[in-house]
Amino acid sequence: MSTENTAASMQLNFTLNGQLLNIRVGPARRLLDILRLDQGLTGPKESCSIGRCGACTVQLDGAAVPACLLLAYQVQGKEVSTVEGLSSQPVFQRVADSLIEHGALQCGYCIPGIATSLTAALTQKPHASAAELEQAMCGNLCRCTGYSGLQQVINDLASPDQHI
């Protein structure tokens, strides 16, 4: 837990994976660093650091966002969910099951971000079409799978008989 006590620090209060978190941090500290370094959550990954790859994707008030671009002051009073916190949700479990069934995970580096993005999309719109799920995932890059397995996952999740 970060205990920065400089004049340039702020008291940050937000909900992380269902738990209220109160820490003292610099207002310009990245959320990704708070999650990984201070909270020990390894689901969001450091990769491009410019918000283009999706490896650090988290949910902020239910929307999928890159944690590398969020600063501490931007999450004040908000709800942040990482893949670790989403894992008990039925929608996430459906996404995870489909990723496994279609062999859409190889090295696993991008998968937490992809699963977080798909979970956000299906939570916001349970009957999302394949095109809508593709759009929701457009900020997530994968360098291992070739996307054929991920396309099968999207088609599976968009299938009307798969909706919860």
TADA-V615052 format. One record per residue. N is the residue number from 0. OMEGA is omega as a letter, one per 20 degrees, with the letter a starting at -180 (* if undefined). BURIAL is 1 if it has 9 or more other ideal C-beta (glycine too) atoms within 8 Angstrom, else 0. D_CENTER is the distance of its C-alpha to the mean C-alpha in Angstrom with 2 decimals. Layout:
# TADA-V615052
n: (N N)
omega: (OMEGA OMEGA)
burial: (BURIAL BURIAL)
d_center: (D_CENTER D_CENTER)
This chain:
# TADA-V615052
n: (0 1 2 3 4 5 6 7 8 9 10 11 12 13 14 15 16 17 18 19 20 21 22 23 24 25 26 27 28 29 30 31 32 33 34 35 36 37 38 39 40 41 42 43 44 45 46 47 48 49 50 51 52 53 54 55 56 57 58 59 60 61 62 63 64 65 66 67 68 69 70 71 72 73 74 75 76 77 78 79 80 81 82 83 84 85 86 87 88 89 90 91 92 93 94 95 96 97 98 99 100 101 102 103 104 105 106 107 108 109 110 111 112 113 114 115 116 117 118 119 120 121 122 123 124 125 126 127 128 129 130 131 132 133 134 135 136 137 138 139 140 141 142 143 144 145 146 147 148 149 150 151 152 153 154 155 156 157 158 159 160 161 162 163)
omega: (a r r a r r a r r r a r r r r r r a r a r a r a r a a r a r r r r a a a a a r r a r r a r r a a r r a a r a a a r r r a r r r a r a a a a r a a a a r r a r r r r r r a a a a a r r r a r r a r a r r a a r a r r a r a a a r r r r r r r r r a a r r a a a a r r r r r r r a a a r a r r a a a a r a r r r r r a r r a r a a a r a r *)
burial: (0 1 0 0 0 0 0 0 1 1 0 1 0 1 1 1 1 0 0 0 1 0 1 1 1 1 1 0 1 1 1 1 1 1 1 1 0 1 1 0 1 0 1 1 1 0 0 0 0 0 0 0 1 1 1 1 1 1 1 1 0 1 0 1 1 1 1 1 0 1 1 1 1 0 1 1 0 1 1 1 1 1 1 0 1 1 1 0 1 0 1 1 1 1 1 1 0 1 1 0 0 1 0 1 1 0 0 0 0 1 1 1 1 1 1 1 1 1 1 1 1 1 1 0 0 0 0 1 0 0 0 1 1 1 0 1 1 0 1 1 0 1 0 0 1 0 0 0 1 1 0 1 1 1 1 1 1 1 0 0 0 1 0 0)
d_center: (20.92 21.85 25.25 25.98 29.19 30.17 31.37 28.35 25.91 24.59 23.82 20.13 19.43 16.13 14.66 12.12 11.26 14.50 16.64 18.26 17.97 20.87 21.13 23.22 21.65 22.58 21.31 20.26 18.24 14.77 11.89 10.66 14.20 14.36 11.49 12.86 16.51 17.32 15.24 15.15 11.53 11.24 8.01 6.59 9.63 12.24 13.62 14.99 14.56 15.28 12.11 13.32 11.80 8.02 8.00 6.40 3.44 2.66 5.15 8.58 11.36 9.65 8.79 5.90 6.85 7.43 8.03 11.12 12.75 12.49 15.58 16.44 18.74 16.18 14.35 17.80 18.18 14.70 12.27 9.00 6.97 5.21 5.76 9.22 9.70 8.74 11.06 14.12 13.46 15.75 13.56 10.98 14.20 15.57 12.81 13.19 16.93 17.09 15.33 17.92 20.76 20.53 20.10 17.07 15.98 18.12 17.25 13.74 12.36 10.16 9.54 6.49 4.70 7.32 7.15 3.93 5.90 9.00 8.59 8.25 11.15 13.16 12.91 14.20 16.65 17.55 20.11 18.25 20.31 19.52 19.86 17.35 14.74 15.73 15.35 11.80 11.03 13.42 11.21 10.19 13.17 14.57 17.88 19.04 19.12 20.95 18.79 21.46 19.60 16.47 19.01 20.49 17.24 16.90 20.60 20.37 17.65 19.70 22.87 24.60 25.56 22.00 20.97 20.65)
